[in-house]
Amino acid sequence: MIEVLAQASEQTSGITGSIQAGLGCLGAAIGVGIVGMKAAEAVGRNPDASGAILVQSIIGMALAEAVAFYSLFL
């Protein structure tokens, strides 16, 4: 019985890294979606400011994607 528990604990140690990476990438995807949604909303409200909104939204998406890289590589 103890051997089975030892094997189970060894197998779950590999799964925890996958869960961390998956949740980190999920958070980044949600963040990029929110940034894109709000950028489209802002351009709809003020079309003249589309250039400034585009720049700020690209920076926001890059910062959100950085979270995915942190979760994958750290």
Secondary structure in CASP SS format (residue, H / E / C, confidence):
PFRMAT SS
TARGET T0000
AUTHOR 0000-0000-0000
METHOD secondary structure of the structure
MODEL  1
M C 1.00
I H 1.00
E H 1.00
V H 1.00
L H 1.00
A H 1.00
Q H 1.00
A H 1.00
S H 1.00
E H 1.00
Q H 1.00
T H 1.00
S H 1.00
G H 1.00
I H 1.00
T H 1.00
G H 1.00
S H 1.00
I H 1.00
Q H 1.00
A H 1.00
G H 1.00
L H 1.00
G H 1.00
C H 1.00
L H 1.00
G H 1.00
A H 1.00
A H 1.00
I H 1.00
G H 1.00
V H 1.00
G H 1.00
I H 1.00
V H 1.00
G H 1.00
M H 1.00
K H 1.00
A H 1.00
A H 1.00
E H 1.00
A H 1.00
V H 1.00
G H 1.00
R H 1.00
N C 1.00
P H 1.00
D H 1.00
A H 1.00
S H 1.00
G H 1.00
A H 1.00
I H 1.00
L H 1.00
V H 1.00
Q H 1.00
S H 1.00
I H 1.00
I H 1.00
G H 1.00
M H 1.00
A H 1.00
L H 1.00
A H 1.00
E H 1.00
A H 1.00
V H 1.00
A H 1.00
F H 1.00
Y H 1.00
S H 1.00
L H 1.00
F H 1.00
L C 1.00
END
